[in-house]
Amino acid sequence: MLFMLWVIPAAGQGLFESSLAEDTEIPGREILSIGGFIRSAVYLGNTPGEEDPYLQSAYGQASLILKAKAGSFATAVADIRFRYGTEWQQDISDITLREAYVDLQTGPAGFRLGKLISPWGKGTLFNPTNKLTPIDPTVRSPDPDDMNLGIWALQGILNLGSVLKLTGTWNPLYQPGKLLIDPIPMPEYVSFLEADYPGVKLEDGNYGLRLDLRAPVMDAALYFFDGYHSWPGIAFDSFIMDTLTMEPLALNIREKSYRIRMAGGDLSIPLGSWIFTAEGAWFQSTDAHEGVEYLPFSELSYTAEIEKSVTWLTAIVGYYGKHILGFTPAVAEPVISAEQEQFLPLMQGGMIITSEMIDGVVKEQLAAFNRLYNYQLEEYYHSAFLLLKGNFFHELLEISMPVIYNISTEEWLAQPSISWMPADGLRLKAGFNGFWGGENSLYDMIGPVLNAGYISMTLTF
């Protein structure tokens, strides 16, 4: 994904900041700067099934970003979000602490503690190494960076000379990403029970290591992660069926986290107006996945891209692929349901219907759905992508067009947008998020829910 960084200057923001700036001459005095943005956004989509136009999301939002400094070695950042409106046909009124952390820098060593966002990987649209920072792909925001979720963590940073930097991260509190399940209509008999997430024992924490190499000819990094995957699986709990009519009464499932190990790396080489980037990772669950419906296969994933920039246009073309290790074909359809017609062929074939057999059938369907969600129904996956971005009139007008085509599943993603800055700090943006796929593909399920056009206005201060 593309990420934007809000840079909030420490001076020139108003009388309050100006008065604080006067303290810069006094050693040891604290310095505080305040910035942020105010945004309004409207998303127009269609209701799934009936395809009636409706306000998918309409809200007003304010972000208050505080930056503080104490002496020459301590800094702190907090990002507080206020949002009010409607989303997914429900009222929203929330206050979120997106980030809040303190930095200590003493010579070559540094420490960061608090709620922070620390994505991994150099890929533009795909990051196989990013297992540390969870995301919420359902968020309705014109800024793709808002999909990143903060985690509570302790980071230690050690500069090993002028070109090497080692970063270690400990994340003791599990923060799941947002599954695409919630907006998708489910049969009435399907219920999500309380999620099964790890507790607060030290042994349940996530651990990450990152070694950066920065040289004039290239940027590279190595990554290692041992912890719980940010996207939990869908686990079976129980199924109740009317034995006379064979009609389902209740299918109880839950989100269940699982632990993985990941090793990967990336590389970026600039050559004049060209940039060549590659990234890849291997991961596997720490428990054997055989017979466990929510655990994924081990996999290798990799991406490569070429970026070319001219005066007003940037073009990125790339490839993303996956190889599922130890692959075996799914034995059921990838659905979260247990309808009567799914069991009739078994009865007609002379099989004796028992509760154990029925539970086994439902588990196999859930296992296939998890594989659909994780793109593990096929042994190999291949995707091509293109991103065009144009800046005109000294970046007053911006046009962006990312397109992804999954060759293996015949799924398309397109997110065109255009933005205009009529005044300093004010950005007007319009765009469309579109997902399309063949029958029973993941995009076929989520597209009718997530497809939407939007208009937003953002004033940054």
DRENDO-478289 format. One record per atom (N, C-alpha, C): residue in three letters; z, x, y. Coordinates in steps of 0.001 Angstrom, whole numbers, plus 500000, padded with zeros to 6 digits. Layout:
! residues N
alaZXY/...
//
This chain:
! residues 461
met500000500834498812/met500000500000500000/met500000500879501252/leu499579500256502362/leu499600500955503634/leu500941500726504291/phe501499501797504868/phe502811501695505469/phe502736502088506934/met503490501331507760/met503567501636509181/met504988502042509508/leu505141503006510422/leu506462503467510836/leu506650503121512305/trp507661502291512554/trp507972501940513945/trp508695503119514585/val508101503699515613/val508704504820516315/val509338504283517585/ile510639504370517646/ile511378503827518785/ile511818504974519683/pro511238505154520859/pro511625506251521741/pro513057506102522207/ala513695507240522464/ala515108507238522829/ala515321507083524319/ala514244507133525114/ala514409507005526555/ala513282506135527085/gly513465505668528342/gly512436504856528963/gly512388503435528447/gln513465502932527837/gln513460501591527270/gln514145500565528163/gly514774500989529223/gly515459500026530064/gly516702500648530688/leu517447499841531433/leu518616500357532131/leu519674500847531165/phe519871500111530060/phe520925500485529118/phe520621501837528496/glu519356502024528025/glu519000503292527430/glu519033504413528458/ser518627504114529704/ser518642505130530737/ser520048505613531011/ser521016504696531041/ser522395505101531275/ser522925505951530144/leu522489505622528903/leu522917506436527769/leu522303507812527823/ala521062507908528295/ala520385509188528351/ala521099510163529269/glu521833509663530264/glu522559510545531165/glu523619511344530424/asp524062510848529252/asp525098511544528502/asp524556512706527683/thr523245512929527692/thr522682513975526851/thr523141515363527282/glu523598515509528509/glu524044516814528980/glu525463517130528552/ile526178516180527992/ile527580516391527626/ile527652516671526141/pro528014517870525709/pro528063518196524280/pro529027517277523542/gly528592516823522350/gly529479516026521507/gly529483514553521798/arg528878514140522936/arg528854512721523242/arg527849511999522362/glu528150510761521982/glu527248509987521153/glu526113509419521993/ile524929509361521415/ile523751508827522081/ile523233507667521250/leu522949506537521875/leu522480505353521177/leu521189504869521822/ser520197504582520988/ser518965503956521465/ser518765502646520722/ile518193501688521398/ile517969500364520829/ile516494500021520952/gly515914499572519866/gly514523499152519856/gly514344498049518828/gly513095497794518477/gly512830496779517476/gly511590495983517805/phe511533494758517320/phe510388493901517615/phe510799492442517512/ile509987491584518126/ile510094490132517990/ile508736489645517481/arg508748488851516426/arg507505488446515781/arg507508486951515501/ser506349486344515642/ser506129484978515166/ser504917485011514245/ala504978484258513147/ala503898484281512164/ala503722482909511541/val502480482582511227/val502136481335510556/val501176481653509419/tyr501492481170508214/tyr500630481320507041/tyr500180479935506590/leu498876479781506422/leu498311478512505981/leu497674478694504613/gly498157477928503625/gly497633478010502275/gly497419476629501689/asn497116476600500393/asn496931475342499670/asn498029475185498633/thr498493473961498447/thr499458473707497389/thr498770473889496033/pro499438474546495064/pro498825474718493741/pro498547473360493089/gly497444473275492398/gly497105472035491706/gly496359471085492618/glu497082470454493570/glu496435469488494450/glu495532470155495477/glu495826471411495818/glu495056472174496801/glu495007471471498144/asp496146470940498552/asp496257470344499877/asp496724471410500865/pro496073471535502026/pro496511472527503017/pro497953472255503463/tyr498727473321503605/tyr500093473173504088/tyr500545474480504718/leu501624474407505491/leu502206475599506093/leu502983476340505008/gln502381477384504476/gln503039478172503453/gln504249478891504035/ser504111479347505260/ser505219480014505934/ser505010479913507437/ala506070479645508158/ala506044479619509614/ala507430480022510094/tyr507506481112510822/tyr508840481611511189/tyr508793482433512471/gly509958482569513060/gly510195483518514130/gly511159484573513628/gln510935485821514008/gln511732486925513472/gln512028487933514569/ala513215488495514505/ala513600489556515430/ala514182490708514632/ser513780491914514981/ser514319493120514357/ser515035493936515427/leu516266494294515154/leu517052495128516059/leu517279496468515368/ile516664497513515903/ile516768498851515311/ile517663499698516197/leu518743500162515611/leu519711500998516317/leu519616502426515799/lys519556503368516709/lys519564504785516349/lys520668505474517136/ala521538506152516394/ala522675506815517038/ala522678508291516670/lys523289509091517538/lys523371510529517323/lys524734511020517756/ala525336511872516935/ala526629512474517257/ala526485513978517113/gly526521514678518236/gly526336516116518183/gly524924516474517767/ser524779517634517159/ser523459518125516773/ser523182518001515289/phe524128517418514513/phe523923517404513069/phe524079516021512436/ala524483515014513194/ala524709513685512614/ala523868512636513338/thr523116511858512571/thr522347510738513105/thr522555509524512204/ala522251508353512736/ala522390507112511968/ala521310506133512415/val520877505298511484/val519846504303511747/val520255502986511102/ala520040501879511795/ala520258500544511240/ala519128499629511678/asp518638498816510761/asp517590497847511041/asp518092496474510601/ile518369495616511577/ile518901494281511311/ile517802493268511595/arg517528492380510620/arg516471491390510769/arg517069489977510839/phe516574489194511799/phe516935487793511931/phe515650486969511750/arg515691485950510909/arg514484485157510655/arg514848483686510497/tyr514022482837511110/tyr514254481399511037/tyr512915480688510936/gly512845479679510063/gly511627478898509944/gly511534478206508602/thr510338478214508008/thr510128477589506703/thr509239478492505865/glu509476478488504539/glu508680479299503627/glu508741478679502243/trp507568478578501594/trp507474477970500265/trp508112476576500260/gln507891475850501367/gln508368474471501523/gln509897474375501509/gln510548475438501914/gln512002475449502043/gln512384476064503385/asp513460475533503986/asp513941476079505250/asp514545477461505018/ile514310478364505967/ile514907479696505902/ile515651479978507199/ser516796480566507072/ser517600481014508207/ser518499482125507699/asp518041483365507875/asp518779484456507260/asp518920485649508189/ile519926486428507912/ile520173487699508582/ile520193488768507487/thr519358489793507632/thr519223490815506611/thr519458492190507217/leu520263492976506538/leu520431494379506905/leu519428495170506065/arg518268495454506656/arg517196496089505887/arg517521497550505585/glu518015498271506567/glu518450499654506372/glu519684499914507216/ala520539500795506727/ala521701501248507487/ala522240502498506806/tyr521995503647507384/tyr522420504894506746/tyr522805505932507799/val523531506937507347/val523963508047508185/val523424509340507593/asp522888510194508459/asp522353511499508065/asp523260512612508567/leu523516513572507695/leu524203514800508081/leu523304515968507735/gln523019516820508713/gln522155517971508498/gln522903519238508892/thr523145520100507918/thr523866521351508160/thr523059522494507562/gly522327523203508396/gly521516524307507915/gly520436523829506966/pro520299524479505815/pro519238524078504876/pro519576522835504061/ala520795522361504126/ala521217521214503314/ala521433519994504190/gly521157518834503619/gly521371517582504332/gly521800516490503373/phe522447515452503933/phe522917514329503130/phe522608513029503869/arg522240512030503106/arg521987510708503661/arg522696509685502783/leu523475508809503397/leu524265507833502647/leu524129506464503290/gly523868505446502479/gly523803504082502985/gly522667503315502337/lys522247502241502988/lys521128501442502508/lys519851501993503128/leu518920502412502281/leu517742503105502783/leu516505502722501985/ile515364503031502556/ile514070502809501917/ile513402504166501760/ser513088504536500525/ser512572505876500247/ser511457505802499205/pro510261505304499584/pro509165505189498611/pro508621506549498207/trp508151506627496974/trp507546507842496437/trp506035507671496348/gly505327508805496384/gly503906508812496115/gly503050508919497356/lys501879509563497199/lys500952509764498309/lys499742508843498232/gly499592508077497165/gly498466507165497051/gly498500506099498127/thr497317505654498558/thr497236504666499628/thr497522503258499127/leu496879502862498028/leu497039501504497511/leu497820501450496208/phe497894502538495463/phe498617502581494197/phe499526503800494181/asn500757503599493710/asn501732504684493614/asn502402504657492249/pro501810505301491242/pro502414505309489899/pro503795505926489848/thr504120506835490790/thr505413507512490757/thr506535506713491400/asn506216505633492104/asn507232504922492882/asn508074504009491999/lys509095504572491409/lys510037503802490598/lys511405503696491269/leu511558504316492428/leu512862504331493103/leu513032503146494051/thr511973502785494768/thr512067501743495791/thr511477500441495284/pro512269499372495172/pro511741498074494738/pro510925497423495846/ile510060496471495450/ile509246495767496434/ile509329494270496187/asp508975493527497216/asp508871492069497139/asp507445491686497496/pro506547491504496497/pro505150491194496802/pro504930489779497324/thr505968488941497316/thr505814487575497815/thr506117487461499302/val506553488548499948/val506962488475501343/val505767488074502205/arg506001487191503142/arg504958486734504054/arg505119487484505367/ser504454488641505470/ser504552489464506670/ser503221490157506905/pro502781490280508165/pro501545491010508459/pro501690492511508299/asp502908493006508142/asp503165494429507956/asp503457494700506481/pro502563495373505740/pro502797495609504315/pro504073496380504031/asp504563497164504979/asp505785497921504768/asp506986497011504533/asp506906495763504988/asp508022494837504814/asp508233494453503354/met507298494777502481/met507487494512501055/met508533495439500444/asn508751496610501048/asn509744497545500529/asn511150497014500747/leu511985497147499732/leu513375496688499804/leu514317497892499849/gly515379497758500607/gly516345498838500725/gly517256498920499508/ile517681500123499170/ile518638500355498094/ile519835501108498654/trp521007500866498074/trp522186501641498463/trp522146502948497685/ala522167504069498406/ala521964505344497721/ala522614506487498486/leu522839507562497761/leu523250508852498319/leu522133509835498036/gln521617510454499097/gln520567511444498950/gln521064512803499413/gly520718513819498637/gly520975515196499034/gly519660515931499175/ile519490516652500271/ile518244517344500566/ile518541518827500747/leu517766519661500066/leu517942521103500144/leu516592521743500432/asn516495522417501586/asn515274523133501943/asn515294524515501300/leu514334524753500410/leu514251526011499676/leu513166526878500299/gly513432527397501474/gly512433528171502177/gly511571527289503052/ser510428527810503460/ser509583527109504427/ser508629526106503798/val508425526178502466/val507427525308501845/val508005524390500776/leu509211524615500310/leu509787523815499235/leu510979523004499730/lys511058521759499276/lys512204520904499586/lys512566520098498349/leu513837520118497985/leu514335519384496824/leu515205518231497298/thr514900517021496823/thr515656515821497191/thr516189515157495930/gly517484514941495885/gly518106514218494790/gly518678512902495283/thr518463511826494527/thr518900510486494926/thr519724509856493825/trp520879509337494201/trp521728508582493277/trp521854507171493813/asn521464506202492991/asn521469504794493375/asn522351504027492385/pro523642503823492699/pro524560503215491734/pro524509501696491672/leu523908501047492670/leu523870499584492716/leu522436499115492486/tyr522236498373491417/tyr520885497946491052/tyr520343496931492046/gln519130497206492543/gln518422496295493439/gln517089495946492804/pro516934494732492242/pro515663494385491607/pro514587494072492634/gly513354494307492241/gly512245493812493034/gly512085492318492814/lys511211491734493586/lys510975490290493501/lys509809490025492569/leu510063489321491466/leu508993488967490555/leu508102487894491170/leu506857487862490720/leu505913486854491190/leu506106485516490483/ile507230485385489775/ile507469484177488991/ile507891483002489872/asp508737483258490847/asp509363482176491607/asp508367481198492237/pro507302481674492907/pro506397480701493536/pro505494479971492557/ile505402480439491292/ile504476479849490334/ile505094478594489728/pro504396477462489734/pro504941476239489125/pro505191476436487631/met506337475956487162/met506726476057485761/met506934474652485191/pro506795474486483863/pro507158473197483254/pro508604472847483571/glu508891471560483670/glu510230471121484062/glu511307471572483081/tyr510957471769481822/tyr511969472143480835/tyr512282473636480837/val511573474423481648/val511828475861481729/val512904476125482777/ser513950476830482379/ser515052477139483288/ser515350478636483240/phe515544479212484428/phe515974480595484524/phe517496480628484607/leu518124481269483638/leu519565481435483651/leu519946482613484553/glu521235482841484685/glu521698483954485499/glu521122485262484974/ala520618486077485901/ala519959487319485512/ala520943488276484848/asp520407489087483946/asp521199490099483242/asp520860491455483845/tyr521679491859484829/tyr521479493119485518/tyr522636494063485197/pro522437495379485365/pro523529496327485105/pro524666496156486090/gly525850496609485678/gly527038496512486525/gly527156497694487466/val528375498030487803/val528615499087488794/val529235500329488153/lys529143500454486829/lys529614501670486187/lys528735502847486601/leu529329504021486692/leu528576505192487095/leu527434505476486127/glu527645505198484856/glu526613505457483859/glu525414504531484001/asp525556503440484780/asp524465502494484989/asp523633502807486230/gly523936503907486904/gly523219504234488124/gly521826504780487861/asn521014504782488914/asn519677505369488876/asn519716506763489488/tyr518913507664488930/tyr518890509040489400/tyr517434509461489605/gly517165510089490737/gly515813510535491023/gly515799511935491611/leu514811512731491218/leu514600514074491758/leu513180514168492289/arg513047514811493429/arg511735515003494050/arg511662516417494602/leu510633517150494199/leu510405518509494688/leu509100518510495469/asp509178518765496776/asp508004518763497646/asp507537520182497916/leu506230520372497866/leu505588521625498240/leu504637521332499387/arg504902521925500526/arg504072521699501704/arg503537523033502200/ala502226523169502086/ala501542524375502497/ala500335523988503342/pro499782524938504094/pro498623524598504931/pro497442524061504143/val497294524466502878/val496119524060502109/val496340522787501313/met497605522363501137/met497838521161500343/met499278520688500489/asp499483519413500163/asp500812518825499987/asp500908518354498541/ala502011518679497882/ala502189518270496492/ala503648517933496255/ala503913517183495187/ala505284516822494849/ala505383516539493360/leu506556516831492796/leu506901516489491429/leu508073515516491468/tyr508072514531490541/tyr509084513485490543/tyr509668513305489144/phe510959512962489117/phe511594512548487867/phe512566511425488182/phe512543510394487329/phe513404509222487537/phe514030508827486213/asp515329508573486241/asp516065508061485085/asp516918506901485595/gly516524505689485231/gly517267504535485729/gly516598503242485325/tyr517033502161485937/tyr516515500837485615/tyr515255500552486412/his514256500031485717/his512998499672486368/his513273498600487421/ser512608498737488569/ser512878497793489665/ser512352496387489356/trp511392496278488440/trp510924494959488014/trp511517494637486653/pro512456493685486579/pro513033493317485280/pro512024492576484423/gly512303492513483131/gly511474491731482227/gly511972490306482117/ile511197489456481433/ile511585488065481181/ile512063487983479735/ala513351487686479557/ala513970487691478236/ala514235486264477753/phe514114486075476452/phe514378484785475817/phe515874484587475634/asp516345483357475882/asp517745483022475626/asp517860481956474544/ser517232480803474761/ser517321479720473773/ser516212478711474011/phe515895477966472950/phe514887476918473037/phe515371475697472270/ile515261474528472900/ile515689473269472280/ile514483472338472227/met514232471781471041/met513082470912470847/met513498469666470086/asp512890468532470438/asp513103467291469700/asp512381467408468359/thr513119467472467275/thr512518467722465965/thr511675466551465462/leu511855465369466038/leu511068464214465610/leu509716464166466313/thr509720464364467630/thr508477464278468396/thr507839465638468634/met508560466713468327/met508105468086468578/met507889468342470074/glu508570467591470910/glu508480467784472349/glu509569468751472806/pro509256469680473700/pro510268470628474190/pro511267469942475108/leu512523470285474961/leu513584469758475817/leu514095470802476799/ala514203472048476345/ala514719473100477227/ala514275474459476704/leu513720475266477601/leu513429476671477327/leu514201477495478346/asn515202478195477880/asn516073478983478760/asn515679480455478666/ile515368481021479808/ile514998482425479887/ile515765483061481038/arg515692484356481144/arg516403485052482213/arg515690486375482534/glu515890486840483752/glu515451488185484104/glu516428489189483502/lys515900490225482871/lys516745491234482235/lys516216492625482582/ser517085493446483120/ser516694494800483492/ser516665495699482262/tyr515919496766482353/tyr515831497736481266/tyr515682499137481867/arg516162500105481141/arg516203501476481635/arg514954502241481187/ile514451503097482082/ile513258503884481790/ile513477505334482215/arg512570506191481759/arg512446507556482280/arg511007507735482744/met510855508383483898/met509531508585484472/met509406510017484953/ala508236510635484731/ala507908511946485277/ala506503511867485842/gly506312512424487019/gly504999512339487638/gly504828513355488740/gly503682513283489377/gly503377514194490467/gly502223513685491292/asp502044514279492464/asp500913513945493314/asp500438515178494052/leu499253515075494618/leu498608516201495276/leu497675515673496343/ser497715516266497522/ser496833515877498612/ser496265517149499245/ile494932517239499321/ile494253518423499839/ile493334518008500983/pro493585518461502220/pro492677518168503331/pro491595519247503440/leu490371518795503641/leu489243519702503865/leu488431519162505034/gly488756519640506218/gly488090519144507412/gly488408517681507633/ser487376516838507685/ser487566515403507878/ser487732514661506563/trp487836515403505455/trp488023514817504133/trp489442515056503649/ile489977514099502879/ile491277514268502223/ile491124513807500779/phe491493514691499840/phe491437514371498414/phe492871514200497906/thr493143513049497284/thr494496512721496834/thr494467512286495377/ala495456512753494620/ala495610512339493225/ala497094512133492941/glu497379511177492058/glu498769510869491705/glu498797510311490286/gly499797510699489517/gly499905510206488156/gly501342510219487676/ala501631509395486659/ala503001509310486143/ala502990508831484702/trp503994509255483960/trp504281508774482612/trp505645508113482647/phe505789506976481947/phe507133506412481820/phe507260505717480472/gln508502505605480028/gln508801504860478808/gln510213504300478926/ser510461503186478256/ser511806502621478224/ser512671503479477314/thr513947503550477623/thr514842504383476829/thr515162503744475486/asp514939502443475345/asp515111501751474070/asp513744501457473461/ala513684501383472140/ala512434501062471454/ala512019499632471783/his510740499429472082/his510272498112472509/his509894497203471351/glu509790497753470133/glu509372496923469011/glu510332495756468801/gly509800494537468816/gly510604493354468578/gly511434492895469759/val511329493572470900/val512073493190472105/val511060492692473132/glu511101491399473422/glu510021490773474178/glu509916491236475616/tyr510996491731476209/tyr510960492070477630/tyr510716493552477891/leu510661494394476843/leu510467495829477033/leu508990496191476982/pro508539497061477887/pro507121497442477912/pro506832498613476967/phe505548498825476686/phe505093500030476020/phe505233501223476980/ser505261502414476411/ser505111503610477244/ser503695503624477815/glu503530504240478976/glu502209504248479582/glu501996505466480460/leu500726505811480632/leu500274506779481617/leu499471506025482671/ser499770506258483939/ser498999505640485018/ser498603506720486013/tyr497435506556486626/tyr496885507626487447/tyr495929507039488473/thr495851507708489612/thr494965507274490678/thr494401508492491383/ala493181508364491867/ala492521509416492634/ala491717508763493737/glu491710509381494927/glu491002508788496056/glu490448509867496974/ile489397509502497679/ile488763510370498664/ile488759509634499997/glu489240510301501024/glu489304509715502366/glu488406510501503310/lys487629509778504085/lys486729510376505071/lys486938509687506412/ser487152510477507449/ser487382509935508787/ser486314510448509739/val485803509536510556/val484923509893511662/val485587509392512939/thr484842509331514014/thr485451509028515310/thr486245507731515299/trp485658506661514790/trp486308505351514875/trp486532504687513529/leu486081505332512449/leu486136504702511134/leu486799505623510119/thr487671505035509291/thr488262505723508140/thr487892504944506888/ala487356505665505903/ala486975505035504640/ala487690505746503498/ile488290504956502599/ile488962505484501415/ile488376504791500200/val487898505572499258/val487385505036498013/val488152505684496874/gly488507504899495853/gly489355505469494818/gly489290504739493495/tyr490026505287492558/tyr490092504776491187/tyr491549504733490761/tyr491910503691490000/tyr493244503589489424/tyr493095503176487966/gly493831503856487070/gly493729503540485655/gly495062503637484950/lys495105503048483754/lys496296503075482911/lys495895503263481461/his496724503984480730/his496572504127479287/his497891503714478649/ile497858502672477825/ile499056502184477166/ile499232502955475861/leu500359503661475746/leu500616504517474593/leu501202503692473450/gly500759503989472224/gly501244503241471064/gly500825501794471084/phe499648501520471643/phe499202500143471867/phe498972499392470552/thr499409498135470525/thr499052497177469476/thr498700495861470152/pro497723495122469646/pro497316493864470293/pro498442492830470273/ala498463491977471286/ala499420490870471329/ala499064489848470261/val500082489188469719/val499870488211468637/val499994486778469128/ala500163486576470444/ala500304485221470987/ala499666485168472366/glu499536483950472888/glu499005483752474222/glu500088484077475257/pro499706484668476388/pro500700485027477415/pro501094483841478286/val501999483003477801/val502416481813478539/val503932481669478478/ile504503481054479514/ile505913480677479504/ile505966479172479285/ser505821478765478040/ser505851477355477686/ser506035477239476185/ala506311476038475718/ala506467475769474285/ala506081474316474049/glu504795474037474186/glu504316472666474082/glu504113472257472623/gln504008470948472423/gln503862470401471078/gln502631470965470366/glu501508471078471082/glu500275471515470443/glu500339472964469958/gln501296473735470450/gln501425475107469987/gln502001475177468575/phe502711474143468147/phe503339474166466824/phe502591473311465798/leu501710472394466258/leu500990471542465324/leu500141472325464323/pro499419473387464756/pro498643474138463759/pro499522474742462668/leu500753475116463004/leu501651475680462002/leu502040474608460989/met502327473405461482/met502691472312460582/met501510471906459710/gln500325471854460313/gln499142471476459549/gln498787472515458504/gly499212473742458738/gly498964474799457769/gly499982474827456648/gly500916473895456640/gly501884473803455562/gly503133474622455764/met503319475215456936/met504512476015457181/met505714475110457409/ile506849475562456933/ile508096474850457153/ile508649475247458521/ile508817474258459392/ile509269474524460750/ile510783474688460762/thr511236475863461129/thr512671476132461270/thr512938476593462697/ser514197476532463091/ser514554476973464445/ser514269478460464625/glu514490479268463576/glu514226480701463674/glu512741480964463881/met511903480193463144/met510465480379463283/met509993479972464679/ile510525478864465194/ile510136478405466527/ile510558479420467586/asp511794479912467480/asp512250480927468438/asp511360482160468380/gly510934482534467176/gly510062483695467045/gly508725483500467729/val508158482296467614/val506887481994468272/val507036482072469786/val508112481496470313/val508329481507471761/val508550482931472256/lys509288483743471495/lys509505485135471889/lys508195485909471951/glu507311485657470981/glu506020486346470993/glu505196485960472212/gln505293484688472639/gln504588484260473840/gln505179484921475086/leu506508485020475134/leu507134485693476267/leu506778487168476284/ala506731487794475097/ala506340489199475025/ala504926489387475573/ala504013488475475216/ala502642488563475720/ala502596488337477226/phe503443487419477730/phe503464487190479178/phe503972488426479901/asn505018489066479380/asn505499490307479990/asn504399491364480005/arg503615491424478949/arg502532492388478897/arg501431492029479892/leu501173490739480077/leu500221490314481098/leu500701490739482474/tyr501977490526482748/tyr502556490846484048/tyr502531492345484307/asn502768493139483265/asn502813494597483397/asn501462495253483143/tyr500430494454482950/tyr499101494970482619/tyr499162495883481401/gln499604495294480282/gln499661496013479015/gln499052495199477866/leu498229494215478194/leu497531493458477157/leu496352494234476583/glu495828495193477350/glu494738496046476903/glu495234497476476784/glu494521498267475980/glu494937499667475811/glu494605500507477038/tyr493492500189477706/tyr493069500913478901/tyr492773499911480017/tyr493102500324481241/tyr492773499534482424/tyr492069500437483431/his491066499878484093/his490306500623485086/his490119499748486320/ser490427500309487481/ser490251499595488746/ser489580500509489752/ala488780499919490632/ala488163500633491748/ala488603499962493038/phe488766500760494084/phe489187500179495355/phe488481500861496516/leu488408500108497605/leu487784500578498842/leu488604500065500014/leu488869500946500961/leu489575500572502185/leu488778501074503373/leu488393500154504232/leu487714500484505478/leu488621500101506638/lys488786501029507569/lys489638500760508729/lys488961501312509969/gly488755500430510944/gly488115500829512184/gly489032500661513379/asn489021501657514271/asn489801501608515507/asn488837501684516688/phe488963500727517600/phe488043500647518719/phe488831500581520025/phe488203501073521097/phe488783501000522445/phe490181501620522463/his490254502853521956/his491526503600521938/his492615502831521188/glu492242502288520022/glu493139501583519110/glu493643500251519664/leu493006499736520696/leu493360498396521167/leu492893497332520176/leu491807497614519461/leu491270496700518466/leu491202497431517129/glu491784496821516082/glu491780497417514756/glu491251496408513736/ile490395496871512842/ile489864496050511761/ile490132496766510447/ser490676496049509489/ser491005496637508196/ser490462495765507076/met489931496422506020/met489362495673504906/met489639496406503591/pro490789496131502952/pro491025496678501616/pro490529495722500531/val489859496287499532/val489340495501498415/val489659496251497124/ile490192495544496134/ile490486496119494819/ile489800495268493763/tyr489114495919492834/tyr488499495214491719/tyr488988495828490419/asn489648495029489599/asn490101495463488280/asn488958495241487297/ile488341496328486880/ile487172496243486010/ile487542495652484657/ser488736495966484176/ser489141495526482842/ser489454494041482781/thr490038493486483841/thr490451492080483836/thr489581491191484720/glu488635491811485459/glu487754491079486378/glu488555490336487442/glu489557490996487969/glu490377490440489050/glu490006491107490368/trp490054490304491431/trp489744490776492776/trp490948490589493696/leu491116491542494607/leu492085491392495692/leu491395491816496978/ala491481490992498006/ala490921491320499317/ala491904490878500391/gln492134491760501370/gln493085491462502443/gln492507491896503798/pro491452491246504253/pro490883491606505561/pro491808491195506697/ser491784491981507765/ser492598491649508932/ser491967492250510182/ile492286491647511311/ile491856492141512614/ile493028491990513577/ser493263493018514373/ser494373492957515322/ser493926493476516679/trp494582492974517696/trp494230493289519079/trp495508493498519869/met495496494515520736/met496648494807521580/met496276494514523032/pro496571493302523530/pro496205492954524903/pro497102493595525955/ala498291494060525541/ala499219494713526462/ala500047495698525666/asp500655496655526342/asp501462497659525672/asp502588496996524875/gly502640497298523602/gly503709496772522754/gly503414495423522131/leu502371494719522585/leu502048493393522057/leu500848493498521128/arg501009493019519877/arg499941493074518887/arg499702491682518326/leu498459491187518469/leu498032489925517862/leu497221490259516611/lys497514489577515514/lys496867489908514245/lys496516488648513484/ala495340488649512873/ala494904487554512009/ala494317488158510747/gly494530487502509621/gly494025488053508376/gly494091487038507251/phe493760487523506060/phe493759486679504875/phe494189487508503676/asn495039486939502820/asn495432487549501560/asn494799486745500433/gly493952487385499631/gly493240486662498593/gly493333487326497238/phe493685486537496206/phe493757486996494820/phe492891486071493965/trp491960486651493204/trp491099485844492345/trp490970486526490983/gly490969485740489934/gly490831486293488591/gly490308485269487621/gly489902485751486451/gly489414484870485416/gly490511484002484845/glu490138483058484012/glu491087482112483436/glu492182482845482663/asn493435482448482916/asn494624482986482256/asn494939484426482653/ser494283484955483688/ser494656486266484214/ser495843486103485159/leu496490487221485503/leu497633487150486406/leu497217486631487772/tyr496091487103488300/tyr495641486639489612/tyr495236485171489577/asp494783484697488412/asp494463483275488277/asp495731482436488418/met496881482990487996/met498148482264488102/met498731482331489515/ile498703483530490118/ile499376483692491403/ile498470483390492585/gly497135483449492382/gly496222483229493496/gly496412481896494204/pro496447480762493469/pro496622479473494148/pro497914479382494946/val498905480206494601/val500190480182495301/val500187481123496502/leu499639482327496326/leu499767483359497353/leu498587483413498320/asn497434482877497948/asn496275482946498847/asn496575482210500149/ala496375482902501267/ala496698482284502555/ala496077483087503686/gly495732482383504753/gly495363483014506006/gly496558483010506940/tyr496587483946507870/tyr497762484036508749/tyr497378484486510138/ile498246484155511075/ile498179484617512454/ile499570485053512854/ser499663486208513510/ser500992486693513935/ser500891487317515319/met502014487286516013/met502169487967517292/met503437488787517231/thr503338490080517546/thr504475490986517463/thr504627491752518769/leu505789491677519340/leu506100492430520555/leu507135493501520197/thr506727494755520314/thr507605495883519994/thr508238496414521277/phe509535496676521209/phe510230497173522409/phe511062498401522063/
//
